[in-house]
Amino acid sequence: MYSLQTGGLAIFEFIVIILLLVIVGLLFHINSKLPARDRVKEAMERDWNQKHNQDAPN
């Protein structure tokens, strides 16, 4: 069984930190492959479409 002595705890914390850094690195890599988005433009277009679709008769 794994004992959490001073050395064991330090190794465990080190492994957790390394894994967190790997995960953050993977997320940044995935994010860099996504196309850039203009969120303000998308929101304005969505609002404009909703406004004009509500005005149209059913």
Order of alpha helices (4+ residues) and beta strands (2+ residues): alpha-alpha
